[in-house]
Amino acid sequence: MTVEIPEAPTGPFGTVFGDSFSVARWADGDWETPTLGPIEPFSFHPATHVLHYGSACFEGLKAHRGDDNVVRIFRLHRHVERMQESARVLRLPVPDADMLAAMITDVVADNLHLVPAAPGSLYLRPTLIGTEPNIGAAAAPSKTALLYILPSPVGDYFQGGIRPLKVMVETIQPRSTPAFGSVKTGANYAMALGITLDAKAELGIDQVLFAPDGDVQETGASNFLLLRDKHVLTKALDSSFLHGVTRDSILALARDMGYDVEERNFTVDEMIVWADDGEAALSGTAAVLGGVGSMIVDGEEIPFASGEVGATTLKLRQALTDVQLGRAPDNHGWTTVVS
Ligand SMILES: Cc1ncc(COP(=O)(O)O)c(C=O)c1O
């Protein structure tokens, strides 16, 4: 039987959705059995907890269709763990790992016919929100919650494919509050939005790189790495930024390839010196590994080396997509096959 493989949507990332989603409700301290059905709107009381007190967290991961036509979810279990960590910090009910993994896998299986070929993929958005109708619960956790997995077939996140990106380095404002940076919650994105929109409008940049007090952290939607042949440098894990699954995967692959991988804090000044002949890249589920061509620091544009996407960036990006697409052996057990 020949399987018809759908084209990746050409519109903006995240605006096309699958056919079905999985939903589980939490009440009286327990999860109901998840249900899989057509994607449809929810109806909420105007007093719903999440609408007032931001009791929400989410995840973002992808299922890829390989050259062999096999569909693989990338790093399912690490994303499940990160969602559990976010839920814990936000005092939302922590979804059972097996239940959450099964909900995601079921959604991929039910939307398998919508998974485009690379570079497209099926983006998955697990979302957890507090649903108790109670505007008096500012200092209390929601007594009810809703968990759902929304699928979205996607093409490239950065329109224009692989091209050098431009970032503005923000040295005063942080992306989020220091203790919440590693939590995947909407408030962090709300905090970064204004700065990012203003910088896009004024400077035509792709992303803002947050480096409060000179400490280089991450952009509004991806982690940040400095690279040069056989060497990767990125900030050490702490609570100030999101612990990206792509970051972790790139570092593991770089170590496999014999690179010197340094996880330590570094400053904007050090980054400027690095830019003389070194590369920079943004890593994320949506961005994959995108080369940074230049950065704007205090109004001055500084290129990274030649200003093009660097060779080390391309090599590591290739190593990552080779595993995601089943072209290279999955030595770390990162992929979950769905059929
Ligand atoms: C703020 C932020 N940092 C980093 C990342 C990269 O994380 P991951 O590689 O797990 O997608 C994301 C993407 O979701 C993000 O929103």
PDBQT file of the ligand as one rigid body, heavy atoms in Angstrom, charges set to zero:
ROOT
HETATM    1  C1  LIG A 401      12.579  30.058  26.306  1.00  0.00    +0.000 C 
HETATM    2  C2  LIG A 401      13.000  28.836  25.603  1.00  0.00    +0.000 A 
HETATM    3  N1  LIG A 401      14.273  28.421  25.751  1.00  0.00    +0.000 NA
HETATM    4  C3  LIG A 401      14.712  27.305  25.157  1.00  0.00    +0.000 A 
HETATM    5  C4  LIG A 401      13.880  26.535  24.368  1.00  0.00    +0.000 A 
HETATM    6  C5  LIG A 401      14.397  25.285  23.751  1.00  0.00    +0.000 C 
HETATM    7  O1  LIG A 401      13.890  24.161  24.394  1.00  0.00    +0.000 OA
HETATM    8  P1  LIG A 401      13.728  22.792  23.654  1.00  0.00    +0.000 P 
HETATM    9  O2  LIG A 401      15.036  22.484  23.011  1.00  0.00    +0.000 OA
HETATM   10  O3  LIG A 401      13.377  21.830  24.707  1.00  0.00    +0.000 OA
HETATM   11  O4  LIG A 401      12.650  22.974  22.644  1.00  0.00    +0.000 OA
HETATM   12  C6  LIG A 401      12.553  26.927  24.182  1.00  0.00    +0.000 A 
HETATM   13  C7  LIG A 401      11.682  26.141  23.333  1.00  0.00    +0.000 C 
HETATM   14  O5  LIG A 401      10.716  25.622  23.695  1.00  0.00    +0.000 OA
HETATM   15  C8  LIG A 401      12.091  28.095  24.829  1.00  0.00    +0.000 A 
HETATM   16  O6  LIG A 401      10.823  28.503  24.704  1.00  0.00    +0.000 OA
ENDROOT
TORSDOF 0
